[in-house]
Amino acid sequence: MGLGKEITVTINGKECKSTFGKTILEIARENGIYIPTMCYLTKTLPIGSCRMCLVNVEGVDGAILSCQEKATDGAVVMTQSPELYRERQNIMKLYNVNHPLECGVCDQSGECDLQNKTLEFDVAEQPFTARDQHRPVENWGHVSYDPALCIMCEKCVRVSTEITGDEALQLKFGGYSSSIVNVKKEKNYASLGEAAAVCPVGALVDTNFKYRTNAWELTKIPSSCSHCGGGCQMSYEVKRDEIYRVSNHAEFSTLCGAGRYGFDYANEGVSKDKEAFENAVKAVANAQSILFAPQISNEEALILQKIKEKQGTKLICHEARAYQKFMRAYGSITGKNLYGGTLKGISGSKAIIVFGTRINNDAPNVKYHINMASKWHRARVAYLHPMRDEEMKNIVTQFMHYAPGSEEAAAAQLVLALIGQSDDMPQNVASVLEAMDPETLAAQSGISNEEIGLLQKSLIKKHGFSLVVGSDLYAHPRAENIAKLLALFERYAGFNVVCVPPAGNAMGVSLICDLDDEIEGNSVGYNVKGDFTLSALGEGDLDMPAMNQQEGTLTSNDKRVVPMHVAKSYGGYVLNDIANALGLEAEYTIDYTAALPEAQGFRQEAFDNLPDHFGITGEEHRGYLLNEVKVPADQTIQAVESPKNLGPVVYHCNPVEQFSPFTAKCEAVTGEAQLVGSAAFAEETGLGDGQRVLFEIDGVTFKRVFKIDTSMSGNIALNPNYDMGLSAALLSSYRFKSVDFSSTKNEEVGS
């Protein structure tokens, strides 16, 4: 029987229609039938360690595990019986052997699966005993592990391996003394917060939350993460206007370290300053340019667009503008305003090409889906970049190094090797491709034809291809032709293509605002330094609310419009107040939610009508998916231009979990703002380890300590910008930049 064929299964007398390939547990949940579990996690492969999901199937001797057993057509299943109840009760008794009676102080108390199932199965006494073990609590940085509370369900190990891909947690077998071990303690992975989130007991908990308050005293405020562009589901857990922690629906969704720990960035202690507000209104009314960062809601972006329409003001958001131009060029080939790929398409792929992004840093939620494909489907993952990434080595099957600046040639190589000339292509596209010389392209990019050939061979007999492209490409001097070349994969090769937007709400801004390239005249900056500055960072002329102090929506990299809710109070003015003073007249910022442009795929949905939950089997009911929008497709590409040799380059790349000046404010989100380069870079530039350097890019001055990282290769150095405050969003150029350090004033400091 083929996958996807309809079957009928009878569960507890109820006829259930489903598709072949699903487990009994999945079909039961689809139909609202309860089967108890302790180790099952929807977003990972079935674990089968708890045996609580035992069911009886007519004609089958003994009970079977419903989480692992695929249902067959005509099967008759019973999920409840006296025998199954006793079996589950005994399992719970074993789980409770020597389990410390610490419920009064345990951080999981009140939301503990062990508590709930112990009561559900009426475990009132303990007939089993075992010699107690010495099991000291371990501090792993962001999380703490108490092996005495661990029931060895393996959820944390599966998340660490299958989802986040840090592969830090392993099982240490030893019978009753078995435990979980962290084999990468020195890394202090913030991603282990996700492992703690799925722990059904209090064995793994967030270190900073431990013993601070009771779970039932906290109010959960559902929202969406605004840091990286993923718009991931999250809930702020609040008491007396203080955020104690961030949680997620860990059964179905996943948070990176920034989403989980980067919550303390609110603009606090603000009151209404009438004089400053009046000055702000005058400044906006007289501004020739409004500069703003992509850390902004869809509604505020629409307010700025309406100000532009009213006054003719130029709107400047460099990252979003580069993305906007890239996607317009992309759409000129595909005939759609956005890419057609999805994150689910990535995790279901058998082969993935990652190009033009340090994906683990730029978009962790996309990296997680690449990891899922690797672990679930043994997907081939080709990673094209000027730098290797040690955090991707357990996922990547082929690393392909190209020279900074040569992305256009590398894109052309991929097109020639994996698509070639399709009969469906217009003549002008086919003729340009035909004129391309593989030897010349290989010389330009540094990717040999042998490497390309190896990639071709690795994809033979594979199906389900994805292409993930990122921010390295969007501000490239040849970005538009690169976009057109890569769009051929979607149009003519059926690839699941995802063009990962830059951090923040860059996708939403690119769809809503008519953005400009150049700043003119006097300016107002919104979370960017301008002649007059509106700032949620507390460094401007008029305070504004941070993203966790606003209601509104974001547009995620999965093309979904998702809601945000207020987690911290705010006493000052908001952008909508300025807009109203200028005559736009909307009582609340969220009044603009229903006015988001239909022509760009948004729906006329009121904010209060947006759903924000998951279905019982993981279907996402958060906001809505953008409608597909058709655009004119001229289908023209250009010949590849010969790239310049950039020599030693500085690469704008933030540390993992750091995305903006807002994450820079967060106490638990770590990262050092240093210029970190290879030994080759140090030799070429003459910089010494520990040397303090001062240099300028796009008019932004960086003061850095240079550190040599011997694990890095290539003539390159990583330069973060998350710590640059109101100057961070002024950076507008290609991420790889030549810098002449010989003309900078440098001084030696201690290493």
Secondary structure, 3 states (H helix, E strand, C coil): CCCCCEEEEEECCEEEEEECCCEHHHHHHHCCCCCCCCCCCCCCCCCCCCCCCEEEECCCCCCEECCCCECCCCCEEECCCHHHHHHHHHHHHHHCCCCCCCCCCCCCCCCCHHHHHHHHCCCCCCCCCCCCCCCCCEECCCEEECCCCCCCCCHHHHHHHHHCCCCCEEEECCHHHCEEEECCHHHCCCCHHHHHHHCCCCCEEECCCCCCCCHHHCEEEEEECCCCCCCCEEEEEEECCEEEEEECCCCCCCCCHHHHHCCCCCCCCCCCCHHHHHHHHHHHHHCCEEEECCCCCHHHHHHHHHHHHHHCCEEECHHHHHHHHHHHHHHHHHCECCCCCCHHHHHCCCEEEEECCCHHHHCHHHHHHHHHHHHHHCCEEEEECCCCCHHHCCCCCEEECCCCCCHHHHHHHHHHHHCCCCCCCCHHHHHHHHHCCHHHHHHHHCCCHHHHHHHHHHCCCCCCEEEEECCCCCCCCCHHHHHHHHHHHHHHHCCEEEECCCCCCHHHHHHHCCCCCCCCCCEEEECCCCCEEEECCCCCCEECCCHHHCCEEEECCCCEEEEECCCCCCCCCCHHHHHHHCCCCCCCHHHHHHHCCHHHCCCCCCHHHCCEEECCCCCEEECEECCCCECCCCCCCCCCCCCCCCCCEEEECCCCCCCCHHHHCCCCCCCCCCEEECHHHHHHHCCCCCEEEEEEECCEEEEEEEEECCCCCCCEEEECCCCCHHHHHHCCCCCEEECCHHHCCCEECCC
